[in-house]
Amino acid sequence: TKIPTTPAERLKFKRQHVDAKMTANDCNKKISCRNIYKNDNSCKTTNTFILSDEKTVKSICQGEGRYDSKSGMTYSKKHFRIVKCKLKSRGGRKPHCQYRGKRFTNRTIAVRCDEGLPVHYSDNDIDLITLGKENNKEIKKYVIVS
């Protein structure tokens, strides 16, 4: 049974993952200002920001993504720039979370969509690989890369 998401959950996605002006050096400031923590106020191990506007990210769920029924995720057709913020040391609690940011380009991203809007971001690194050809068409598959 699918549990519908609330407007608050949709706003949480935007707050936690969408920022066109984010840089790798902004992790500590943005995570603190946007109050991005686990439910128990401990630090998230990883948080990723998509360097794009909200409309472009939403479009993944509105025809600009490929749905994968196995994972329940929708993969972006277009590539994005992202900043991945990783916790420097475990065990930290709000507001003492320190992150190291790293910028990546040309990334396929995966989101869970609900009613045409992104509600969950997959922090896995994803790549689209070509498995081969059949009837002169490339067969491609999304894979998680480490």
C-alpha positions, 0 to 999 in steps of 0.5 A, spaced: 500 500 500 502 506 497 502 512 503 501 518 500 506 524 501 504 530 505 505 537 502 510 538 508 514 532 505 514 535 498 517 542 501 522 537 505 525 535 499 526 542 496 529 544 503 534 538 503 536 537 496 535 543 491 539 549 491 542 552 484 547 556 488 550 551 492 558 550 492 562 545 496 564 550 501 557 551 503 555 544 506 556 546 514 552 553 513 546 550 508 545 544 512 545 548 519 540 554 516 536 549 513 535 544 519 537 538 515 538 533 521 535 526 522 529 525 526 533 524 533 537 531 531 543 527 530 547 529 524 545 526 517 551 521 514 550 524 507 546 530 504 546 531 497 544 538 493 542 538 486 545 544 483 538 546 479 532 550 480 526 547 483 522 547 476 527 543 472 528 538 478 520 537 478 520 535 471 524 529 472 517 526 475 513 530 469 516 526 463 523 528 463 525 521 467 525 514 466 521 510 472 524 503 474 519 499 477 524 494 480 527 500 485 520 505 485 525 510 483 525 515 477 532 516 473 533 523 470 534 523 463 538 529 463 545 530 467 545 534 473 551 538 477 550 536 485 554 537 491 555 531 496 556 533 503 559 527 507 559 528 515 567 528 517 566 524 523 560 520 526 556 521 532 555 528 532 549 532 534 545 538 532 548 543 531 555 541 531 555 537 524 561 538 520 561 536 513 566 535 507 563 537 500 564 535 493 562 537 487 560 532 481 558 534 474 554 530 469 550 526 474 544 522 473 540 522 479 534 518 482 528 521 485 522 517 488 516 521 485 509 522 488 503 525 484 508 528 479 513 531 484 519 529 487 519 526 495 525 522 496 532 523 493 537 517 492 544 518 495 547 512 491 551 514 485 548 512 479 550 511 472 547 509 465 551 503 462 550 500 455 549 493 455 549 491 448 545 492 442 538 488 440 535 490 433 540 496 432 537 499 439 542 500 445 540 496 451 541 501 457 541 499 464 542 504 470 547 501 475 549 504 482 556 505 482 561 506 488 
